[in-house]
């Protein structure tokens, strides 16, 4: 079973969504606890995206930490910019994931 944790930025972005879309996102979080490899891979097996209506949720799967880190959301217009941002900051996200895993143990 995987822990599903959102970064501060992710949570702030999700707060701007409608209640219905937030509920759909929560259902995705629940699915990710059982199978973190749902959605479409984005250049790496561990970097994935899942759609909610016209929005997208981006997350990183850390198998060795049993952790899914929810990192960003976007619409279609800024999809590529968001993907590029996440790829550029993979090292920083790794540090965050390791701190979360360390606190949990």
C-alpha positions in Angstrom: 0.0 0.0 0.0 1.3 3.4 -1.0 1.0 6.7 0.9 -0.3 9.5 -1.3 0.9 13.0 -0.3 0.4 16.3 -2.0 3.0 19.1 -2.1 2.0 22.5 -0.7 1.8 23.8 -4.3 -0.4 20.9 -5.4 -2.8 21.4 -2.5 -3.1 25.1 -3.2 -3.8 24.4 -6.9 -6.4 21.8 -6.0 -8.2 24.2 -3.6 -9.0 26.3 -6.7 -10.9 23.5 -8.3 -14.7 23.0 -8.1 -16.0 20.7 -5.4 -16.9 18.1 -8.0 -13.4 18.1 -9.5 -11.8 18.0 -6.0 -14.0 14.9 -5.2 -12.8 13.3 -8.4 -9.2 14.0 -7.5 -9.7 12.4 -4.1 -11.0 9.3 -5.8 -7.8 9.2 -7.8 -5.8 9.6 -4.6 -7.6 6.5 -3.2 -6.9 4.5 -6.4 -3.2 5.4 -6.2 -2.8 3.9 -2.7 -3.5 0.5 -4.3 -2.0 1.0 -7.8 0.3 4.0 -8.3 0.9 3.3 -11.9 -2.5 4.4 -13.3 -2.6 7.2 -15.7 -0.3 8.1 -18.5 3.5 8.0 -18.1 5.3 11.2 -19.0 8.8 10.3 -20.2 9.6 8.2 -17.2 7.7 5.2 -15.6 7.6 7.1 -12.3 6.2 10.4 -13.7 2.6 10.2 -14.5 -0.5 12.2 -15.3 -4.2 11.5 -14.6 -7.1 13.6 -16.1 -10.1 15.1 -14.3 -12.4 16.6 -16.9 -10.2 19.1 -18.8 -7.6 19.3 -15.9 -4.6 17.2 -15.3 -2.9 15.9 -12.1 0.8 15.2 -12.1 2.4 12.8 -9.7 5.7 11.0 -9.0 5.8 7.4 -7.9 8.6 6.3 -5.5 8.4 2.5 -5.3 11.2 2.1 -2.9 9.6 4.6 -0.5 6.0 3.3 -1.0 5.1 6.9 -1.8 3.2 8.8 -4.4 4.0 12.5 -4.4 1.3 14.7 -6.0 3.2 17.6 -7.4 1.1 19.8 -9.8 -2.1 20.4 -11.7 -2.7 22.1 -15.0 -5.1 22.7 -17.8 -4.5 21.9 -21.4 -3.0 25.3 -22.2 -0.2 25.1 -19.7 0.3 21.3 -19.8 3.7 21.3 -21.4 5.1 24.1 -19.2 3.9 22.1 -16.1 5.5 18.9 -17.4 8.8 20.7 -18.1 8.7 22.3 -14.6 8.3 18.9 -12.9 11.0 17.3 -15.0 13.4 20.2 -14.2 12.7 19.8 -10.5 12.9 16.0 -10.1 15.8 16.3 -7.7 13.9 18.7 -5.5 10.8 16.5 -5.5 13.0 13.5 -4.6 14.3 15.4 -1.5 10.7 16.2 -0.5 9.7 12.6 -0.9 12.6 11.3 1.2 11.8 13.8 4.0 8.1 12.7 4.0 9.1 9.0 4.1 11.6 9.6 6.9 9.0 11.4 9.0 6.5 8.6 8.4 8.8 5.9 9.7 
